[in-house]
Amino acid sequence: MQRKNNKVTIQDYLDFKQLLSFYRGTHKENRLFYLKKKESSVDKALLWIDEHRFRISEPLNSDTFSLYSSSLNNVLSFVSLLMGLIIGIALLSYSGNEPVNIIYYLFFAILVPILSMIFTLFTLFSRWSISEFFKMLFPYHWLEKIVSKIGTNKKIEFLDMAFSKSLQKNIFIERLQRFSLIFSIGVLLALLFVVITQDIAFSWSTTLDIKASSFYQFLELIATPWRVILASFMPSMELVELSQHYRLGVKLETNMVENAHILGTWWRYLAINTFFYAIVLRFFLWLFTLYSLRKRVKKEFFDLYELNRLVREFNTPFIETKSPKEEKHLEIKEEHKQQVKVKNMPPPMPPLPKIEEDNSLDDESIEEEIAIIEDNILEKEQHTIIAWNFSSDEVLLVNDSIDILPSSISLVGGRNSFEEDEEIANNSEDKILLYVKSWEPPTMDFVDFLEELISNDRVYEIELFPIGLSENSYRSTDKEFSIWNRKIEGLKSKKVWVIDAK
């Protein structure tokens, strides 16, 4: 499965936790998976989930969550938009007997959204016990409860069990901002619809003793973010004075009636404030909560104990601590040390350390570890490797354990035909590192292949490397080395050297 990006999703989080009950993989399998992929450790962890997701024999939790979220989002998006339209139309209801009070509209279109956004930020950064209290102040919390009860399969119970309290909080807050944004869009659409379909007169009125000049300054303060760019949307001082409505005065009968068409121009000021405070600010807050949700998912994903174990197995070379069977070797009393090269191999790797429950491994530490590995790789000499009677997985493990960087790998012997091996021998060039299994005595098939390599004029040197058992860190024993050394000496070729791994 090919990923478009390396972002950790809620689906990855759910599927990984579910996958662990069906498959965990051995150190050898996980290390081989790491060696076969070119991506970083973080990407490989996600690819590991993708590759083994088929092992889950029951419905995926991620599919259940996606279906539940999709249904909930569709229902609540429709309900939020409908409520925004209804409340917007209710705020702008106009019978013709008296104008629409813009103070009442500004309260619900500007002040309420700002207060809700402040509560949202406080909830986001507060502890769970406090945020749970503020969560109940939002109507969306109760609306979600009602909608979830309509569904089946105990989806809310599944959500409660699948995520931590902190992650549940981030999911709730992100959804709250999304539906609040849709609600505000409904309010703005209601304003535009009413203005288009009706001839409305706006005014401002309050029991408090507020002069028109003071109210105008208040309007300027509200318009500060956009006033310079959209100056034409700002009402004039004359309009503010003309729009002041007195319940028992005579202005309604004279000035306001005569200038009713001018009072309708307030809609532009109301629309731009609704757009900026209820939609633009909410949109950026929604983006922030979406970023916080993804960050929380990523943190909890990399804090999982089993993911720490998986990544450590990725980054730790595999060494078996026990041989599958007892090997018998030929007795060789005489040793020949001609045509021998000594190679200092890395010390045996210690067993994979036990990971404590609180030992978290974030992606930053993983990337630092990868950078160190890449720096070491740049200093290595690259080798053209030909492996006799090895599988590709075995060669990967050998290279990883003895710290060899291959430029190319060719597999010969085994199921290969003589023609295939001969073609590889004839196409080889320069210096060759030839792997053989030290516990297997040289056969005539191998000798024939080696002679083909020796006769190739483009090959100037062949380093024959007897690879021992993994339990011995791939080092050959003295007896095994003597067998191969004696056989190579018998060929009397200056091209061939035997590597004595120390």
BELFEN-V504155 format. One record per pair of residues at least 6 apart in sequence whose ideal C-beta (glycine too) atoms are under 8 Angstrom apart, sorted by the first residue. I is the first residue (numbers start at 1). J is the second residue. Records with the same first field share a line. If there is no record, write none. Layout:
I: J / J
This chain:
1: 47 / 50 / 51
3: 43 / 46 / 47 / 50
6: 39 / 40 / 42 / 43 / 46
7: 294 / 298
8: 46 / 294 / 297 / 298 / 301 / 302
9: 297
10: 62 / 65 / 171 / 297
11: 62 / 65 / 66
12: 46 / 49 / 62 / 301
13: 297 / 300 / 301
14: 60 / 61 / 62 / 65 / 162
15: 49 / 53 / 56 / 60 / 61 / 62
16: 49 / 301 / 304 / 306 / 307
17: 61 / 162 / 304
18: 56 / 60 / 61 / 62
19: 49 / 52 / 53 / 55 / 56
20: 306
22: 55 / 56 / 57
23: 52 / 55
24: 306
25: 33 / 48 / 52 / 310 / 313
27: 313 / 316 / 318 / 352
28: 318 / 320 / 397
30: 48 / 310 / 313 / 314
31: 313 / 314 / 316 / 317 / 318 / 397 / 400
32: 318 / 393 / 396 / 397
33: 44 / 48 / 51 / 314
34: 41 / 44 / 313 / 314 / 315
35: 396 / 397 / 399 / 400
36: 396
37: 43 / 44 / 47
39: 47
40: 366 / 367 / 370
41: 311 / 314 / 315 / 366 / 367 / 369 / 370
42: 363 / 366 / 367
44: 314
45: 307 / 310 / 311 / 314
48: 310
53: 60
61: 158 / 162
64: 153 / 155 / 158
65: 158 / 159 / 162
68: 151 / 155 / 158 / 159
71: 151
72: 144 / 147 / 148 / 151 / 175
73: 175 / 178
75: 147
76: 140 / 143 / 144 / 147 / 175 / 179
77: 178 / 179 / 182
79: 143 / 147
80: 179 / 180 / 182 / 183 / 186
81: 182 / 183 / 185 / 186
82: 186
83: 183 / 186
84: 182 / 183 / 184 / 185 / 186 / 187 / 189 / 190
85: 186 / 187 / 189 / 190 / 193
86: 190
87: 108 / 186 / 187 / 190
88: 186 / 187 / 188 / 189 / 190 / 191 / 194
89: 190 / 193 / 194
91: 100 / 104 / 105 / 108 / 109 / 187 / 190
92: 100 / 105 / 190 / 191 / 194 / 200
93: 100
94: 100 / 194 / 198 / 200 / 201
98: 203 / 245 / 252
99: 200 / 201 / 202 / 203 / 243 / 245 / 256 / 263
100: 200 / 201 / 202 / 203
101: 202 / 203 / 204 / 205 / 245
102: 202 / 203 / 204 / 243 / 266 / 269 / 270
103: 204 / 205 / 206
105: 270
106: 222 / 270 / 273
108: 187
109: 184 / 187 / 270 / 273 / 274 / 277 / 278
110: 222 / 273 / 274 / 277 / 278
113: 180 / 184 / 277 / 278 / 281 / 282
114: 277 / 281
116: 138 / 180
117: 281 / 282 / 285
119: 134 / 137 / 138
120: 173 / 176 / 177 / 285 / 289
121: 285
122: 134
123: 130 / 131 / 134 / 135 / 169 / 173
124: 131 / 169 / 170 / 173 / 289 / 292
126: 134
128: 165 / 166 / 169
131: 169
135: 141 / 169 / 172
136: 142
138: 176
140: 175 / 176 / 179 / 180
141: 172 / 176
144: 172 / 175
145: 156
148: 155 / 156
149: 156
159: 168 / 171
160: 168
163: 171
164: 300
166: 296 / 300
167: 296 / 297 / 300
170: 289 / 292 / 293 / 296 / 297
171: 293
173: 289 / 292 / 293
174: 286 / 289 / 290 / 292 / 293
176: 289
177: 282 / 285 / 286 / 289
178: 286
180: 282 / 286
181: 279 / 282 / 283 / 286
184: 274 / 278 / 279 / 282
185: 279
187: 274 / 278
188: 271 / 274 / 275 / 278 / 279
191: 267 / 270 / 271 / 274
192: 271
194: 200
195: 264 / 267 / 271
199: 260 / 261 / 264
200: 264 / 267
201: 256 / 260 / 263 / 264
202: 243 / 263 / 264 / 266 / 267 / 270
203: 243 / 244 / 245 / 256 / 263
204: 215 / 240 / 243 / 244 / 245
205: 244 / 245 / 246 / 247
212: 237 / 240 / 241 / 244
213: 237
215: 240 / 244
216: 235 / 237 / 240
219: 234 / 235 / 240 / 269
220: 227 / 234
222: 273
223: 233 / 234 / 269 / 272 / 273
225: 276
226: 233 / 272 / 276
227: 234
230: 272
232: 268
233: 268 / 269 / 271 / 272
234: 269
235: 243 / 265 / 266 / 269
239: 262 / 263 / 265 / 266
242: 255 / 256 / 259 / 262 / 263
243: 256 / 263 / 266
244: 251
245: 251 / 252 / 256
246: 252
256: 263
298: 363
299: 362
301: 307
302: 308 / 360 / 361 / 362 / 363
303: 360 / 362
305: 355 / 357
307: 361
308: 355 / 359 / 360 / 361
309: 355
311: 361 / 366
312: 352 / 353 / 355 / 361
313: 352
315: 369 / 373
316: 349 / 352
317: 349 / 397 / 400 / 401
318: 397 / 400 / 401 / 470
319: 348 / 349 / 401 / 470 / 471 / 473
320: 469 / 470 / 471
321: 351 / 471
322: 471
323: 469 / 471
327: 439 / 469
329: 439 / 477 / 479 / 480 / 483
330: 441 / 479 / 483
331: 479
332: 479 / 482 / 483 / 486
334: 482 / 486
335: 478 / 482 / 485 / 486
336: 482 / 485 / 486 / 489
337: 485
338: 485 / 489
339: 485 / 488 / 489 / 494 / 496 / 497 / 498
340: 485 / 497 / 498 / 499 / 500
341: 463 / 497 / 498 / 499 / 500
342: 499 / 500 / 502
343: 465 / 499 / 500 / 501 / 502
344: 502
345: 402 / 403 / 473 / 474 / 475 / 501 / 502
346: 401 / 402 / 403
347: 473
348: 473
349: 401 / 473
377: 405
380: 403 / 404 / 405
381: 405
382: 405 / 406 / 407
383: 404 / 405 / 406 / 407 / 431 / 433
384: 406 / 407 / 408 / 428 / 429 / 430 / 431 / 432 / 433
385: 395 / 399 / 404 / 406 / 408 / 409 / 410 / 432 / 433 / 434 / 435
386: 409 / 410 / 411 / 412 / 424 / 428 / 432 / 433 / 434 / 435 / 453
387: 394 / 395 / 409 / 410 / 411 / 412 / 434 / 435
388: 412 / 413 / 434 / 435 / 436 / 437 / 446 / 449
389: 412 / 413 / 414 / 436 / 437 / 440
390: 398 / 411 / 414 / 435 / 437 / 467
391: 411 / 414
392: 409 / 411
395: 406 / 409 / 411 / 435
397: 470
398: 404 / 435 / 467 / 474
399: 405 / 406
401: 470 / 473 / 474
402: 473 / 474 / 501
404: 433
410: 424 / 428
412: 420 / 421 / 424 / 425 / 449
413: 421 / 445 / 446 / 449
418: 445 / 448
421: 449 / 452
422: 449 / 452
425: 449 / 452 / 453 / 456
426: 452 / 456
428: 453 / 456 / 458 / 459
429: 458 / 459
430: 458 / 459 / 460 / 461
431: 459 / 460 / 461 / 462 / 463
432: 453 / 459 / 461 / 462 / 463
433: 463 / 465
434: 450 / 453 / 462 / 463 / 464 / 465
435: 465 / 467
436: 442 / 446 / 464 / 465 / 466 / 467 / 484
437: 466 / 467
438: 466 / 467 / 468 / 476 / 477 / 480 / 481 / 484
439: 468 / 469 / 476 / 480
441: 483
442: 483 / 484 / 487
447: 487 / 491
450: 462 / 464 / 491 / 496
451: 491
453: 459 / 462
454: 462 / 491 / 493 / 495 / 496
459: 495
460: 495
461: 495 / 497
462: 495 / 496 / 497
463: 497 / 498 / 499
464: 484 / 488 / 496 / 497 / 498 / 499
465: 499 / 501
466: 476 / 480 / 481 / 484 / 498 / 499 / 501
467: 474 / 476
468: 474 / 475 / 476 / 477 / 480 / 501
474: 501
475: 501 / 502
476: 484 / 501
481: 498 / 500
484: 498
485: 498 / 500
488: 496 / 497 / 498
